[in-house]
Amino acid sequence: MDCSAKREVEEGMEEGVHESEGLVHESESEPNLAGNSSGFNISESFLEKRAIYKDETEAYECFCTYAHDNGFSIRKDHHNFWPNFRKIKSKDFICSKAGFKKSDDHNSGKRKRFTRPVVRTGCPVIVRFVTDEDGYWHVKRFIESHNHELASPADRYLLRSCRNVIEEKASVLKSMTDAGIRTVDAYAYLAEEVGGCENVGFSKRDAYNFIHKKKRTRIEIGETNSLIQLFKDRQVEDHMFAWDV
């Protein structure tokens, strides 16, 4: 399976879904569920796990775990607020392949050096949570059937919504790279410690991005401090020179 097909693009859908009364569970007549040949009803598995969630974080993490276990990635979509309050009334979580990428009409006649693979298929999978007066989250709508192939167990660690550089492993990466160890070797060490790349919790690319971000932040802080020191020195030499942060 092409790993690039598991990449999630953080963009909203062009069209939403309509609200309905009560819990709605929809399933296509011929769902395409790769790696699910046993006929296991994944929607019932998710709906029966929990009936109530205390907040958005718990609801998202539960659906994210469910998605990872079944081979697809998710993203947050539309949400509505209660009238006159900045409090969420309902929120949708959708498959990362929902919607379609907008075509680039400006470059349609030009030859591109690199073309990103098509990752959106208009997948209809969605779970809608609604909140009650006490702030608890409930599942109101769930569509289970995908229109694309799901990730195999060997590729599920590449799913974007399930990748996260947790603080403990981030500290190891930072310490090792600060000591002069290459990022690729630091990642290999983490993978060896947990029994393989699939158990690290993030990809090698995530590790490179994390280290690059840390280095960039460090450079920006250094440049800021240098500029402040320059202003201080200038003020000592020229009492008419004034500055403020």
Buried (B, 14 or more C-beta within 10 A) or exposed (E): BEEEBBBBEEBBBEEEBEEEEEEBEBEEEEBEBBEBEEEEBBBEEBBEEBEEBEEBEBBBEBBBBBBBBBBBBBBBBBBEEEEEEEEBBBBBBBBBBBBEEEEEEEEEEEEEEEEEEEBBBEBBBBBBBBBEEEEBBBBBBBBBBBBBBBBEEEBBBBBBBBBEBEEEBBEBBBEBBEEEBEBEEBBBEBBEEEEEBBEBBBBBEBBBBBBEEBEEEEEEEEEEEEEEEEBEEEEEEEEEEEEEE
